[in-house]
Amino acid sequence: MQLTREQLANLCDIASEAGREIMDVYGGAIESWQKDDKSPLTQADLRADAVIRRRLESEFAGIFILSEESVSAASGDQRVFFLVDPLDGTKEFLKRNGEFTVNIALIEDGRAIAGVVYAPALEEMFFCAAGLGAWKGQGANHQANVQALHTRITKPGDTLRVIGSRSHGADALDAWLKGLNRPHEFVAAGSSLKFCRIAEGAADVYPRHGPTSQWDTAAAQAVLEQAGGRVLNPAGEPLRYGVELPVLNTYFIALGDPALDYPALT
């Protein structure tokens, strides 16, 4: 399935509307509760999910939708489907640090072929589609100030910018960094923005040793791949997606430079 520029713009508009729902909650007192897996849930998650599902069902009728907060009732062809996290980084949302996103990915045959990652508090919109490219829009009108995304190709001796989470996997990351054997610095970021910082050349590598779900990574993987990077599992194969696959991803590494040599993920 090949998205047109108009369809990609529609996905950006859907993410933007979901972002407005999130920011409406963000501006007031935030109540949260725990889901069965102990992760937090807020009204912002549910309101954003409702907007995304309504708009996708209207504008992309018949395509299955798998969201963190809901799933399409209809069965049928699930080879092509939308994979959605209406509020990625709920912990960041609760901390009010701005680093949370709306993630919408289009999956075909296990591959994320299009994606939108929108950070409403930062007014940053990352979007892409196979055959079209990847871009970042900045500001209230994300189409008015747009730049093409390209990852950085590292050279021997470059200081490697390793990006990671403020919330997960510090011990495993420290052990991985000891095996890196080259100059490096650490950059912290929340949610799927880690992939996007690599896509725009602001970071180089993101090793992930902790648990993530399909909807956490798919849209941002699409953006990074279309910008020139890769997202690989411990076997060195691209991270894949599917309704029939386990919700939890394997460990992975996101690279700006596909030729970068890196320690094994253990």
Long-range contacts (C-beta under 8 A, 24 or more apart in sequence): 1-80, 1-106, 1-108, 1-113, 2-129, 2-130, 2-131, 3-106, 3-113, 3-114, 3-129, 3-130, 3-132, 5-132, 7-60, 7-129, 8-114, 8-116, 8-127, 8-128, 8-129, 8-132, 9-143, 10-59, 11-104, 11-106, 11-114, 11-116, 11-127, 12-116, 12-118, 12-125, 12-127, 12-137, 12-142, 12-143, 13-55, 14-51, 14-52, 14-55, 14-56, 14-59, 14-104, 14-116, 15-52, 15-102, 15-104, 15-116, 15-117, 15-118, 15-125, 16-118, 16-120, 16-125, 16-142, 17-51, 17-55, 18-47, 18-48, 18-49, 18-51, 18-52, 18-86, 18-102, 18-118, 19-48, 19-102, 19-118, 19-120, 20-120, 21-47, 21-48, 21-50, 21-51, 22-47, 22-48, 22-87, 22-93, 22-100, 22-102, 22-120, 23-120, 23-121, 26-93, 26-96, 26-120, 26-121, 30-93, 30-94, 32-90, 32-94, 39-90, 40-90, 40-91, 40-94, 41-69, 41-90, 42-87, 42-90, 42-93, 42-94, 44-87, 44-90, 44-93, 45-69, 45-86, 45-87, 45-90, 46-86, 48-86, 48-87, 48-102, 49-84, 49-86, 51-86, 52-84, 52-86, 52-102, 52-104, 53-84, 56-82, 56-84, 56-104, 63-106, 64-243, 66-214, 66-215, 66-243, 67-215, 68-213, 68-215, 78-242, 78-243, 78-244, 79-108, 79-109, 80-106, 80-107, 80-108, 80-109, 81-106, 81-107, 81-243, 82-106, 82-107, 83-107, 83-112, 83-214, 83-215, 83-218, 83-219, 83-241, 84-215, 85-192, 85-213, 85-215, 85-216, 85-219, 88-191, 88-192, 88-215, 88-216, 89-190, 89-191, 89-192, 89-193, 91-167, 91-190, 92-190, 92-191, 97-190, 98-122, 99-189, 99-190, 99-191, 99-193, 100-190, 100-191, 101-191, 101-192, 101-193, 101-220, 103-192, 103-215, 103-216, 103-218, 103-219, 103-220, 104-219, 105-215, 105-218, 105-219, 105-221, 105-222, 105-241, 106-222, 107-218, 107-241, 107-242, 110-240, 110-241, 110-242, 110-245, 111-238, 111-240, 111-241, 112-218, 112-219, 112-221, 112-222, 112-225, 112-241, 113-222, 114-222, 115-218, 115-219, 115-220, 115-221, 115-222, 115-223, 116-219, 117-192, 117-193, 117-195, 117-196, 117-219, 117-220, 117-223, 118-142, 119-191, 119-193, 124-193, 124-196, 126-196, 126-199, 126-200, 126-220, 126-223, 127-223, 128-222, 128-223, 128-226, 128-227, 129-222, 129-226, 130-222, 130-226, 132-226, 133-226, 134-199, 134-223, 134-224, 134-226, 134-227, 136-196, 136-199, 136-200, 149-199, 149-200, 149-201, 149-223, 149-226, 149-227, 150-201, 150-227, 150-228, 151-198, 151-199, 151-201, 151-224, 151-227, 151-228, 151-229, 151-255, 151-256, 151-257, 152-201, 152-204, 152-256, 152-257, 153-256, 153-257, 153-259, 154-204, 154-256, 154-257, 154-260, 157-183, 158-183, 159-183, 159-184, 159-185, 160-184, 160-185, 160-204, 160-205, 160-260, 161-185, 161-187, 161-202, 161-203, 161-204, 161-205, 162-186, 162-187, 162-203, 162-204, 162-205, 162-206, 162-207, 163-187, 163-188, 163-189, 163-194, 163-197, 163-198, 163-203, 163-204, 163-205, 163-206, 164-188, 164-189, 164-194, 164-206, 164-207, 164-208, 165-189, 165-190, 165-194, 165-210, 166-190, 168-210, 169-208, 169-209, 169-210, 172-209, 172-210, 173-207, 173-209, 176-207, 176-209, 176-263, 176-265, 179-263, 179-264, 180-262, 180-263, 191-216, 192-216, 192-217, 192-219, 192-220, 193-220, 194-220, 194-254, 195-220, 195-221, 195-223, 195-224, 195-229, 195-231, 195-254, 196-220, 196-223, 196-224, 198-224, 198-227, 198-229, 198-254, 198-255, 198-256, 199-223, 199-224, 199-226, 199-227, 199-229, 199-256, 200-227, 201-256, 203-256, 204-255, 204-256, 204-257, 204-260, 205-253, 205-254, 205-255, 205-256, 205-260, 205-262, 206-253, 206-254, 207-253, 207-262, 207-265, 208-251, 208-252, 208-253, 208-254, 209-251, 209-265, 210-251, 211-248, 211-249, 212-248, 212-249, 212-252, 213-247, 213-248, 213-249, 214-241, 214-245, 214-247, 214-248, 214-249, 216-249, 217-249, 217-252, 221-254, 224-254, 224-256, 227-256, 228-256, 228-258, 229-254, 229-255, 229-256, 229-257, 229-258, 230-254, 230-255, 230-258, 231-255, 234-264, 234-265, 234-266
